Amino acid sequence: MVKKVTITLDDEILAFIDRQAALVGDTPNRSGYVNSVLAKHRRTVLEAEIIAALKEDAMSPEYQSEIAAWDTVAGDGIE
């Protein structure tokens, strides 16, 4: 789904967006360029959040206990 929104930008930012949109072949307009940049930023933020959550889990004693239990099961010789 696509939604149309209105935002306010500084003149310099808008000029930059226009220049960049013209240079990038797959996003030849403002909307396409802004959407592309924000999609990349969103992926970066989500990846950072996932990494932080995994690090938090790795430090959890409960998680460590679960991993130890799985290591025992995996090492019992049953294939």
N, C-alpha and C positions, 0 to 999 in steps of 0.2 A: 504494500500500500504506500502511496506517495501522498504527502500533504504539502500544501502551499503555505508558506509562512512569510511574514515580513520581519526583517531585522534592520537595525540601524548600524552602519559602518562608517568609520572615518574615511575621508576622501582618499587618503594614501592607501588604506587597506583595500578599498574597492578597486583602485587603479592596479594594485598588485594582483588581485584576483583576476581582473580582466587580462592582464599580461600573461599570467600563468595559464589561464584557461585557453588562451590563444596558442600557447606553446605546446600544450599537451594535446596530442591528437585524439585520444579517446574521451576527452572531456572538453568539447569545444565551446562550452558556455559556462556562465557563472555557477549555475545550479549544479551542473555536473562536476565542476571542479571542487566546489565547496563540499558536496556530498562525498566525493572521493577522499578528500583530505580528512574529513570527519570520520569516515569509515575506517581509515588507517589509524587514526588517533584512538578510536574506540577499541580496535583490536589490541593496540599497545596497552591501553588501560586495563582491558580484560585480562590480557596475559599477565600483567603485573599483579592483578588481584588474585589470579589463580596461583601464581608463584608464591605470593604472600600466604595464601591459605594452606598450600602444601608445606611451606616452611613451618607454619604454626602447628599443623598436624604432626609434622616430624618431631617437634619438640614435646608433644603431648605424651605423658607416661602411658595413658590408655592406648594410644596408637602404637607406641613402642611394644607394649605387651601383646597387642594384636599381631604385629609383625613377627615377634618372637614365636608366637603360637603357629603362625603360618610357616615359618622357617622350620619348625619341628615337623610339621606335617609334610612339607616338601622334602625333607631330608630323611623320611622314614623308609625309603627304599621301594616304595610302591610306585609302579610306573603304569 
